[in-house]
Amino acid sequence: MKARIRIDISVIIAGFLLLIGLFLLVYQQVRQEEDNQWVVHTYQVIDRLKAVEALLVDAETGARGYAATQDSVFLEPYRQARPRIDSNLEALPKLVADNPAQQRRARQLNKLAKAKVAIVDQLIRNTPSPESNSLLKQGKQRMDAVRRHVTAMIAVEQALLKTRQQRVQAVNQYTMVLIGLLLLLALLAFRQAYGIIRKELTGRLQAQVAARQSAELLQTIIHNVPTGLVLYEAVRDPAGEVIDFIYALSNPVNDQVAGRQAGELLQVSLLTHSPVTRTNGVFDDLVQVVDSGQPLSRIRRFQSDRVQGWFDSRYVKQGDGVLVSFLDVTALKEAELTQQQQAQALQSANEELQRSNASLQSFAFIASHDLQEPLRKIESFGNLLVGQYANELDEKAADYLRRMQAAARRMSHLIRDLLNYSRLSSAPTVFAPVSMSLLVEEILDDLETTISRSGAQITVGELPILPGDATQLRQLMQNLVSNAIKFSQKPAGMAQVAINSRHVAGADIPALVPLSTESVYWEIRVSDNGIGFDEQYLDQIFEVFQRLHTKQQFSGSGIGLAICKRVVENHGGWITADSQLGQGATFRVYLPAA
């Protein structure tokens, strides 16, 4: 509940910061639009001023040409400029309405421009005369005054333009810095929520994995132990008295003894199926155990139309029912063995059961232990990130984070596939093109810490693209490479592991390989210069839980090479190895090229 509250608070804070950032962004957009309008407005004023000046020049040029030649062709610039001068002069006061000083200048410019236009008009109306020269001089003076006035107004507008542009830039920088800060805080809040969620999900995943392992282990025990197992649930009357039992569980041994098919006894009444239990003491024993809660052991002869024999049974209360485990000891009784022989046989059977249970428990412990390796890597990189880069996130910290995420994804696949190992032979394999080069590169990246610690030198040759299941092929190569590093006990820099491949025709593979001689295969070799092994144990090393060394000498669960064998078989291939003690080992994997 506390984690949920922390997540909600982190998300609310992050959302609030994002909303503030969005509001500031919208506000900045509005401010920027207004400031941009003023900048555009300034450019419009400058353009109008320049247009007035240019149009007056065009009008004067036309008038001068006409006055000199009396040729109407020269009036064309005048005719085009004349009406536009008035329209531009009329627009200027409106454009500078926000600036009283510029309004006064605009009115003065209007007077000067109109005076200039009047002189130009007079030049056109008068035929060439001595007055024309005087008018030309007056026109030049007026034009110079107009230019000075325009230059002054443009200078004012340019000063305004610079100020407005600086204001736009300053507002933009301030707002963007503030938005960036808010986004950073929001990201930190989201990261905090993500960390909490990830921790919660990891805990739940571990609990689910543990529960699944326990359930699978229980099912394995139930279906494989040589002991009969039956779970009876009590049927009570309204007063609470036990009047019958129904079968809630029956393992294959009990089904066989009862002469029933698997699942046929479930939810069947005990007294209906076997009425003799009412008189031979079985029903009374069940009632006694379910009411008292105390376990009970019996050696009883059972006789009915379906079952004949002696059975050593143990009754244990389970909920509102009784779990019964039994051994068929009929042969011992019928052979009239001595009490010592009977005791030894029972003890042998019990010891076998205990060894079976111990093996299953050992498997569960080893599997759950080894499945923590990817998690340890995630924690290692997490510790580096938190310890060294708590106050900043540079490229190196980002790289650790990417590795953590990649390792987490691969850990999920690894856990799922290891837990489903027993179903690898029956589950369909999803084939797709797999680049073995990229796959090995990722594996070496995962094993970087192990490689660095061992000082091993890894060389990788050209590897093919194969059709296969990427997850299973990753397990295959990672187990082979890990073993090569683990068993290369050399001084730093002398341990060497080589990975390469070549095409092999089916006919060239040793005759004992049950593969098609017409097909083409890829041979992938993983070689090391480590301790090697005696080849008389070649078949043994690919079996589950078979080890050539003690756990004190070399770590591991003894399942790695068994997984390799199962993966290769799923891909229609074969795996073998050559080795000599002290001379290293070479594992050869043959996989179809198509």
Disulfide bonds with the S-S distance in Angstrom:
none
